[in-house]
Amino acid sequence: MRKLQMVDLKSQYEKIKQTVDASIQEVLDTTTYINGPKVHEFQKNLEEYLGVKHVIPCANGTDALQIAMMGLGLQPGDEVITADFTFAATVEVIALLQLTPVLVDVDMVNMNISIEAIKKAITPKTKAIVPVHLFGRAANMEAIMRIANEHHLYVIEDNAQAIGANCRFSDGTKKKAGTIGHVGATSFFPSKNLGCYGDGGAIFTNDDALAHTIRGIVNHGMYVRYHHDVVGVNSRLDSIQAAVLNAKLPLLDTYNAARQDAARKYSKAFEGHKNIIAPTICDICDCHVFHQYTLRIVDADRNALMDHLQSKGIPCAIYYPIPLHSQKAYADTRYKEENFPVTNQLVQEVISLPMHSELDDEQIQFITDSVLEFFN
């Protein structure tokens, strides 16, 4: 059996080595390292894949979120609602821009931001909602957009974990996660479903004026060299990373399908177990692309299970062990523990198993057998 990895980037690379190497070599041969043809080619290809008018590449996913908020013109003191149960980058950029983060609880079933919690958190100072498509599962964008439209709020989708996932609407239509709100942001960190070999990110929007503003922000506020029309930053996707992404983008649906297949096999093995709650998998939709495969362990010792798996050479992780409202950097007297019952429960229960496009049946069998062994 091949050595188990949380994300097996080496095996993935070996299968696409020739294509990736040739794409990188083009950049090296032309020496167009910044804003070169590969960046523009990737931008156009991703726009076509997502069905969105504008993709603006940038340096990383955190920058993508920050620049999206800058582009919307949010001002210090404006309240921005987002999920308590997620990685810190989402709230980090809100704080960096001196906006007011409003953390709310999540839904127990899908672990995404709670629709009811959003409704309760809206005040006259609320200007935006940032849903996070956590672990690869699309949030309830139909309900979120309805709330946003009713209250004249911006929606900024944090799509760092769910590129390729589809959001389905009650009228039967579907759109790619990240393209439904006023603006979306994603990360191309190497472990993502579409990952480069360093840092990278992108911003999506169908709003022409917003796209124009964001294109200036990512490049020092310039549209014409040395003419600084807006306050900007230096956040550009370099050409070598774009070359890698351009080689991998045609395989994204295949990669996501492989993750979904692995998830089905995991969940089949755990079906009906009294101590294991596996992710819900819908066979008739593709709203979950399994950036992570995350179990809930109930009435059992989650940490002991983690030790057991690691003793057998099985990598695993807890995403995320501490709620954002409990983090020192984001502590606020506004937050009451009773307002976060689901998040506080999830951080005690969740454990993520290896998940990537190269998992094989032998590995999945060994992992699931080892999990079940712990409870026997």
Helices and strands as residue ranges (DSSP letters): H 9-30, H 37-50, E 54-58, H 61-71, E 79-83, H 89-96, E 100-104, H 115-121, E 126-130, G 134-136, H 141-151, E 154-158, E 166-168, E 174-176, E 183-187, E 201-205, H 208-217, E 222-224, E 227-228, H 239-248, G 249-251, H 252-270, E 276-277, E 293-297, H 302-311, G 324-326, G 328-330, G 337-339, H 341-349, E 350-353, H 361-375
